[in-house]
Each structure stands twice: as C-alpha cells, then as structure tokens.
C-alpha cells in the first residue's frame, strides 16, 4: 500500500470538507482491498500518471451525494442531476489536487485526469491490476453520513 498517497488523500479530504462544506470528517485507517458495503450510488474516478500511477475513486450513495452537492453549491439539487454529478466530481478533483500537493512534498509528483463519473445501482468499476499494484480503502464519516475513497496505485 502506498501509505504516503493514502495519508495525503486523508489529509486532503479533511481539509476540503472543512473549507468547501464547513464539515469535519473522520476516517478509518487505510485497509488493503476494496471498500465494502458501498454498492451503487455514484463513483467518481480520477486517474494518475507520473511519480505514481493509478486512480483515486470516490464512492457514496445518491442520498449522500445530494446532501454534499447541496452543501457545496449552497442550494438544493436533485438526485442524479447534472449539478449533483458535477459537484461530486469537482469535490474529488479538489481532494486529488490537494493530495498531490501533500504527496509531492514526500515523493515524486504526478499528473491527474479530469473526473469520470458513474451513477446507478447495478454497476462495478474494475481496474485491471498487475503484480505491483495496491488498493487501499478508506472509509469516511461526517455529520450527514458516510462515503469512501479507494486509492489504487502502482
């Protein structure tokens, strides 16, 4: 597991939630493997290349995504709306950008893609690993519910 990257993601997530949503979040210690208990909803993926190659994936229920998007935008948003999807994608974009800053202080920097969003109830997001890849699952809690971030790195 790339603990520097996972720790950078945790630190960035806490910072972005505090600044963008005025909410505190708590996290679990990163665990090897995929998140459990989060099926369906919304997944947003940003891929990375450079000092580290892989992806960071944000996952939550539609209900939580609506609450987060409404908090970010300062107005009510509808479930599965473009506004909801865009706000959650931008949330992950801010988290990855901040994580890159923290990560670059301790390791070689990386570049990252624009977010790709998937919504629905019956889907699986697969990333093809090779022997050197690691997957860290980080569960987060805040006042309105829970969400998770997976950090896939090689």
C-alpha angles and dihedrals in degrees: 000000000000096000094179090058094042091049090047090053092050093049092046093048092053091047095048094046090051094048102034100034104018089233133126119227133196126206140200123238107272111266127201112253138030127319114266128213096028108106120157125352117094130331122187120191130195118184125213135208132179125046086011128021124204140067143285114216126195116202132184143139120273089246092058092042090056091051093047094046092048090051093048095046096038093230137078115274129195124244113266091007123144088247091056093048093045093048093051091045090051090047090057090043090057092046093051092045091052092043089053089057092052093042093049090060090064106025143016113301126246139208122231139207132237113272122273114206130203124186130183144083105259110047140106125206110216127193115188108233130200127205096279098049125110131195120204121191119206120186118203132195129195136163095282099044144284140307137169142223126205119202113203113186143165 
